[in-house]
Amino acid sequence: MYAVFKTGGKQYRATTGDVLKVEKIEAEKGSTVELDQVLMVGDGADVKIGAPFLAGGKVTATVVDHGRLAKIKIIKFKRRKHHRKQMGHRQYFTQIEITGIDA
């Protein structure tokens, strides 16, 4: 059984036992999180699609870790203008383990 859910403005496809890095969720390490914005749940040929979300659908997950991703370098350069601008950004993430999928 798999589910497609939405969190942090992005969509993820997961099955039970998967470990995902999602946008930062305000929860303590080891706590349980319920993600209720489920778009689709599939089990073989049986597929349920929400419009836009599945009524009563939820994905439960355990928070494994918090952290920051690798630095993304942003460089803006204009030739022959003596102009160069360099910036960087590290995005926060939450690592979760999917423990259950309910349709």
C-alpha angles and dihedrals in degrees: 000000000000136000137202111214138171127231132153093008093299134097124231133190113213144164128202111290097025119135114215137180108224134170114290115291120195098237135114123255110271095021125123121248127196116210109197101176095094114166101181141002122197135185111175108297092349106091125170117197124193128216093243097323130017112250110240093005120135140162119213120206140173120229108239103175147339125223150127129273126233117290118272111213119215116195124181115190134174116192121233092005099091088239127135127152123185126188138164138203136192116198121216117235141183120217112216135182116215110233103171145007122205124188 
